[in-house]
Structures are given as C-alpha cells and as structure tokens.
Amino acid sequence: MAVVVEKLKINYKTLEEFKKFKEYGIQELSMLEDLQANIIENDSESPFYGVYFGDTLVARMSLYQREARFDQYFSPAQDFLELWKLEVLPNYQHNGYGKFLVEFAKGFGLPIKTNPRVKSQGFWDKMGFSAVTYDMERDLGENPLIWLPEGVSEQVSND
C-alpha cells in the first residue's frame, strides 16, 4: 500500500482521531488543544498533516511556515518551516511513517526547525537534522534541531 501524506481538515472527525494519540499516553504535547483553538477561530488553513493506514490516522505532524523576519537560525535569513508534534501511534511505529512525514516537509525546499522529544535524537540524526549552536537568548532552554536545504547555512550570532 502506498503511503500518502494528507493535509488534515480542521473538523470534529479529525479532533476525534487526535484523541487516539493522547489515549496512548504519548509524552508529547497533544495537537488536540491546537485543533480546538483552530476550530474556535474557524481557521480553515490547517497546519496538520497525517498518514492514514486504511481509515486510521496513524501518524501526524504540525507544519508551520514562518516568515524570514522571524528567522534567527538560517543564513541567508528566509522563510522556514517549523515542524512540531511529529507522532506515530505506538502500534504503527518503526514502519517509516515518521520518516515519510519528514521527507514530505523537506519537499517544500525550505529550511526546517524542530524541537525533538526526549529519546528521539537518533531518528533526527538519520533524517539529516543537526543541533544548532546553542544561543541562550534565542533558544530559551530549548535544544532546536535544523535541516538545511542546499545553499543555506546555520546563522551563528556574533557575540
């Protein structure tokens, strides 16, 4: 069966599917609150992408495009993607669904920033992400990872 990444609709069916992830006790911030906020705001432009196995949503992520004016990570400064909350249901892990979502995000050709979950470093290493040079003011206790398309490098502060 071919794996297809779909842009998820912001509706109550999707909200019900997201609840499955939380029930499995994933130690990740749930997208449920984001989805509820987007429904309340009636935001039709969904940042959510997912992979279905049959009728079951088995993997999802949030992907936000940020404008160059907010870029503190890449040189030259440019629009970039922020990848959040990549999750695969436990029974579907180790089947390439997470990799497929990340490859989909790379397909936009923009630099990507993410904040990895605990114990996920090996996955991000395999996906070609690297740690940024830590900047206390900018990173505020986070340890972001970035992926750089050709022609882009990490922006390093000149302190």
ZIJO-V51720 format. One record per backbone hydrogen bond with DSSP energy under -0.5 kcal/mol. NH is the residue of the N-H (numbers start at 1). CO is the residue of the C=O. If there is no record, write none. Layout:
NH_CO, NH_CO
//
This chain:
6_50, 8_6, 8_48, 11_9, 15_11, 16_12, 17_13, 18_14, 19_15, 20_16, 20_17, 21_17, 21_18, 22_18, 23_19, 24_20, 24_21, 25_22, 26_21, 28_26, 33_30, 35_31, 36_32, 37_33, 38_34, 39_35, 40_36, 41_37, 42_39, 43_38, 44_42, 46_44, 49_61, 50_6, 51_59, 52_4, 53_56, 54_52, 56_53, 57_55, 58_51, 58_56, 59_51, 60_87, 61_49, 62_84, 63_47, 64_82, 66_64, 66_80, 70_67, 71_68, 75_153, 80_66, 81_111, 82_64, 83_81, 83_113, 84_62, 84_82, 87_60, 87_85, 89_58, 92_89, 93_90, 95_92, 100_96, 101_97, 102_98, 103_99, 104_100, 105_101, 106_102, 107_103, 108_105, 109_106, 111_79, 112_147, 113_81, 114_145, 115_83, 116_114, 120_117, 124_120, 125_121, 126_122, 127_123, 128_125, 129_124, 130_146, 132_144, 134_132, 139_135, 140_136, 142_139, 145_114, 146_130, 147_112, 149_147, 152_149, 153_75, 155_73, 156_154
//
